[in-house]
Amino acid sequence: MSDTPDKGLAGILAALAEFHAGLDEPYKMTPAGMWACSKSEEVYELLGQLDLGIYRRFADLGSGDGRAVLIASLFLPATGIEADPGLVEASQDMAQGLGLERVEFLCADCRQVDLAPYDLLFVYPDKPLDWLVKMLPDNWRGHLLVYGPYFQPAGLTHLKTIYAGQTMCTLWER
Ligand SMILES: C[S@@+](CC[C@H](N)C(=O)[O-])C[C@H]1O[C@@H](n2cnc3c(N)ncnc32)[C@H](O)[C@@H]1O
């Protein structure tokens, strides 16, 4: 792991830039939905506005190219769950190349994964979040961080709104 998060971020940005240089477009349809990228610098800024010391494990539900997971792993253990095998492979390759050890990527439908081990969930939703609200364990004590203003989780309690750059993000609990 890099000695400081800022230094670690620089390596992650470089790895993402290299991956994206080989793509025609930075978005595509996947087996489960639509891949579009959050802004890495905003994710870093967003996480920096949270008290990350209170969380044990981060998970990105629909992790795309793995950017939020790679960035979160600079602060705490982090898991990416993504339905697209090519994106999972690219994420794993970047994590390995960067020597990031607190990272794992699962190629799976996140609607089928037990979310109990994760207490900081991140989602940049490509669809409404009803499925997620329904599958959170009743006794789940974690927080859900939603990137972007388009889909909000009805039925959860809003804790705060955080701006990362121009992007409105929200934090929720059960
Ligand atoms: C808008 S992109 C966000 C990507 C990434 N989280 C980021 O911040 O750049 C949504 C991602 O969720 C994935 N996805 C959607 N539904 C999914 C599901 N049920 N299981 C796993 N991945 C899913 C899509 O394949 C896509 O890569």
The ligand as an SDF file (V2000), in Angstrom:
LIG
                    3D

 27 29  0  0  0  0  0  0  0  0999 V2000
  -23.3810    3.7030  -13.1070 C   0  0  0  0  0  0  0  0  0  0  0  0
  -22.2290    2.3450  -13.0730 S   0  0  0  0  0  0  0  0  0  0  0  0
  -21.2230    2.7560  -11.6510 C   0  0  0  0  0  0  0  0  0  0  0  0
  -19.8580    2.1290  -11.6900 C   0  0  0  0  0  0  0  0  0  0  0  0
  -18.9640    2.4230  -10.4820 C   0  0  0  0  0  0  0  0  0  0  0  0
  -19.6410    2.1720   -9.2370 N   0  0  0  0  0  0  0  0  0  0  0  0
  -18.4260    3.8200  -10.4740 C   0  0  0  0  0  0  0  0  0  0  0  0
  -18.6310    4.5130   -9.4530 O   0  0  0  0  0  0  0  0  0  0  0  0
  -17.7900    4.2320  -11.4410 O   0  0  0  0  0  0  0  0  0  0  0  0
  -23.2840    1.0250  -12.4830 C   0  0  0  0  0  0  0  0  0  0  0  0
  -22.6270   -0.3390  -12.5130 C   0  0  0  0  0  0  0  0  0  0  0  0
  -23.4420   -1.2470  -11.7950 O   0  0  0  0  0  0  0  0  0  0  0  0
  -23.4190   -2.4950  -12.4520 C   0  0  0  0  0  0  0  0  0  0  0  0
  -24.6120   -3.2270  -12.0200 N   0  0  0  0  0  0  0  0  0  0  0  0
  -25.8980   -2.8400  -12.1800 C   0  0  0  0  0  0  0  0  0  0  0  0
  -26.7280   -3.7380  -11.6190 N   0  0  0  0  0  0  0  0  0  0  0  0
  -25.9400   -4.7160  -11.0940 C   0  0  0  0  0  0  0  0  0  0  0  0
  -26.2060   -5.9160  -10.3790 C   0  0  0  0  0  0  0  0  0  0  0  0
  -27.4580   -6.2740  -10.0770 N   0  0  0  0  0  0  0  0  0  0  0  0
  -25.1710   -6.6810   -9.9950 N   0  0  0  0  0  0  0  0  0  0  0  0
  -23.8930   -6.3110  -10.2780 C   0  0  0  0  0  0  0  0  0  0  0  0
  -23.5790   -5.1980  -10.9630 N   0  0  0  0  0  0  0  0  0  0  0  0
  -24.5930   -4.3940  -11.3500 C   0  0  0  0  0  0  0  0  0  0  0  0
  -23.3810   -2.1630  -13.9230 C   0  0  0  0  0  0  0  0  0  0  0  0
  -22.8840   -3.2500  -14.6820 O   0  0  0  0  0  0  0  0  0  0  0  0
  -22.4410   -0.9330  -13.9130 C   0  0  0  0  0  0  0  0  0  0  0  0
  -21.1040   -1.3340  -14.0920 O   0  0  0  0  0  0  0  0  0  0  0  0
  1  2  1  0
  2  3  1  0
  2 10  1  0
  3  4  1  0
  4  5  1  0
  5  6  1  0
  5  7  1  0
  7  8  2  0
  7  9  1  0
 10 11  1  0
 11 12  1  0
 11 26  1  0
 12 13  1  0
 13 14  1  0
 13 24  1  0
 14 15  1  0
 14 23  1  0
 15 16  2  0
 16 17  1  0
 17 18  1  0
 17 23  2  0
 18 19  1  0
 18 20  2  0
 20 21  1  0
 21 22  2  0
 22 23  1  0
 24 25  1  0
 24 26  1  0
 26 27  1  0
M  CHG  2   2   1   9  -1
M  END
$$$$
